[in-house]
Structures are given as C-alpha cells and as structure tokens.
C-alpha cells in the first residue's frame, strides 16, 4: 500500500525464480515422490508461457528499463532479497515433511515382502 513499486521484487522472485530454480525443484519433487505430471507441482506450472528463455530475457529487459532512481532500485533489490529469504524459510519448513515422506517411502521399499528370486512384490493372499 505504501510502496507499490516494491511489488516488482516479488514478481521478479516469483517468475524468474520459479521459472529457473523452481523447475529444478519441480523435477526433484516429481522424481523423489514419484508424482505424475502436474500432481503436487502446480505452483511451478506456467502454461501461459510457451518460451521460458524468451520470457525471462524480455522480463529482465523490462526491469532494466524501469523509470526508477538508484534509491528505488536499491529498495527493490532489498525487497527481492527479503522475498527470496521468505521462500527459503518456506522450503526449510517443507524440508522436514519431505524428509519424512522420503523416510516412509524408503521404509515401505525395504519392508515390502517379495517373492524369492523375483523383483516383483508378492501378491496378497
């Protein structure tokens, strides 16, 4: 409300961060938790953006051309760093849940009964 220009920092963090590192996190989550496409990763879906690389280049150029002074630019960078810090805290909180999920998956993998001489799970009788 008081400094709407700082919203640029959150937009920057959301789009450029999630279009770059977020895509890596999406793939890690999909592989690590055996998720199907789109399952649990909608936050990292940008269906409206067909060319991510081109979008990022255009976005950066638009930011470079913003009609702002150095003091405002410094405040935007400071806000972007704060937004990034909040994202990191969120991931740290989620990390505990991910470790728990991985532990459950590992436990299930190690304790499933298998038929001798086979890699297939034994069927329930």
N, C-alpha and C positions, 0 to 999 in steps of 0.2 A: 504494500500500500504506500509506503513512504519512499521506496527506491525501486520502482518497477524495472529500471534498466538492469538490475541485478538478476532478473529472471533469465537474462541471456546466459548467465553462468549455469543455471540449472538445465536449460535447454541444451547447452553445449555438453554438459556431463551426460545427460540422458541420451541424446542422439549419437554424438561421436564416441562416447564411452561404450555405450551398448552396441553400437554398430561395429566396434573394434573388439575390445576385450570381452564384451558381453557375448559375442558369437563363440568365442573360445569357451567361456563358462557354459554356454548352452550345450555345446558338443560334449564337454566333460560330464555334465549332468545327464545327458541322454545316454552316454556310454556307461557311466558309473551306476546309474539307477535303471538301466535297461528300459528307457522311456521310448515310446513310439513318437513319431513326428508330431510336434505341437503339444504333446502331453506334458504339462507342468512347465513349459518353457515359453508360453505366450508372451511374457514380458519382453523377450528378445526377438519377437516376430515383427518385421516391418514390411508388411505386404504391399504397402503403397510405394515403397522404394525399390525400383527394379534394378538400379545400378548403384550399389552401395559406394563404390570407389568414387564415382562421379558425383554422387550426392555429397560425400564428405568434402571433396575438393570445392564444390560450389558453396557449401556451408561455410568452410573456412574462409573463402574469398569474401563472402558476405560479411563475416565477422571482422575481417581485416579492414573492410570499407565502412564500418560503422562510424557515424559522425560523432565521436566522443573525444573528450580530452584525456590526457595521461592519467589524471587522478581517477576518473571514472573507470578507465581501463584497469588500473591497479585494483580498484574495488571489485570489479567483475572477476579478475583473476583470484582475488582473495575469497570471493564467494564460491567460485568454481572449486577451489581447494577445499573449502568447507563442505560443499556438496559431495565431493569425492570422499572426504573423510566420513561423512554420514553413510555413504554407500559401503565403505569398508567396514564400518561398525555393523551394518546390517549383515554383511557376509560373515563376519565373525560370529554373530549370533546364530546364523544359519549353519555355520560350520559344525556346531555341536549336533544339530539334527542330522546333518549329512553323515558325520562320523557314526552316529547311532544307526542310521539306515544302512550304511556300508557294513557295520558290525553285524546287523541282523542278516543281511544278505550273505555275508561270509559264514556265519553260524549255520544258516539254512543249507548252504552249499556243502559244508563239511559234515553235517549230520544227516543228510538225506540217505536213506537206505538204497543201496544199489545192488543189482543182480551181479553175482560173482562172474567175472570175466566179461562184463559188459559195461559200457559207459552210459547205458540207459537207466533211468530210475526204475525201481521195482514198482509194479502196479499194486494198488491197494486191493486186498482180497476181501 
